[in-house]
Amino acid sequence: MSKYKHTNFLQINREALHDNCDLSWRAKWLYVVLSELEHRFTGTKTDLFFRSQQDLEKDTGMQAKTNRKYREELVKKGWLQTWNMHRKDPETGKLSYKHTTAYRLLK
């Protein structure tokens, strides 16, 4: 179940929209995409979500190298927390073979 029940609205930190925000425009775009993913994949039980680099490339329309650069900017400026992980299947308890990155928005 998504955080905002799959509505047509997206809540983002208004600070990201202002000209005096110290984020580059691509970091702002990545933040908007990550905000949408947070709304889609988090809920009352968890405040994190995960994406593979390939999935994030499709989501943002930017290459993995570009995503990493602007993800680091968001982390450095306190907007985002990330870490590497393998998904755990809730039914079997097995870890996924596919490496993913966990994301938690801080702003």
N, C-alpha and C positions, 0 to 999 in steps of 0.2 A: 504494500500500500504506500502510495507516495505521500510526501509531507503535506501537500496541498491538494490532494485528491484529483489530480489530472485536470485541473481547471486551465483556462486559457490565460491565466495571469502568472506573472513571474515577479517575485519580490527580490530586489537586489539592493545592496547598500548604495544609498544615494550619493555617497562620497565618490564613488567610482565614476559618476556621470559629470562631475564638476571639472572645469578647466584647470583649477588649481590642484587637482589630485596629482600626486607625484608618480603615478603609473604611466607607462607608455601606452599608446593606443592599442597595441597588440596584447599587452598584459590585461588591459581593460576588457578586450574581446574574450580572452581566455577566461577571465573572471566571470563574465556574463554566461559563457557556455558552461562553466563549472557550476554556477548558480542554478542553471536550468537542470543540470544533471543531479545536483543535490536535491532539488525539489522532486525530481522523478524517482530517485533511488533511495532516499532516506525516509524515515518515519519516526514514530514515537519510540521505537526500540533502538534505533541507531542514528548517529549523527555523522557517519562516514559513508563513503561509497567508493567504488573502485572501477578503474578503467585500464585496459591495456593500451600501449602506445598506439597500436593500430586502430583501436576504437576511438581514441582521442583525436587521431589524425582525421578520421571521418567526421567527428563531431565539430571540430574547429575549422576544418578546411586548410589547416596548416601542417607542414611536415613535422615529423617527430623532433628533429633538431630545433626547430623554431618553437615548438611547444615547450621543450625542456628549458630553453633560454628564458621564456617569459614565465614559466612555472617557477623558475629560480628567482625571478624578480618578485613575484607574488609572495614567495616564502620569505625572502630577505626583508621585505617591507611589512611583514606581519599579517598578510591577508589570507595565507594558506598554510596548511600543514600537510606534508606528504610522507609516505614511507612505503617500502617495498613489501609485498606480501604474496601469498598464494591463497586463493579462495578455498574455504572449507565447505564441502557439501554438507548441508544440514542433516540429510538423511543417512549418509554413509560415514560421515566424519573424515572422508579422504580429502587430502589437499589436491588442488588442481595442478596440472602440469604446466599450464600457461601462467607465466609471471604477470602480475598486475601491480598497479600502483594504487594505494589507498589515498583518498583525499578527504580533508576536513576543512571547510571554510571557517575562518576565524573572524571575518568581518562581514 
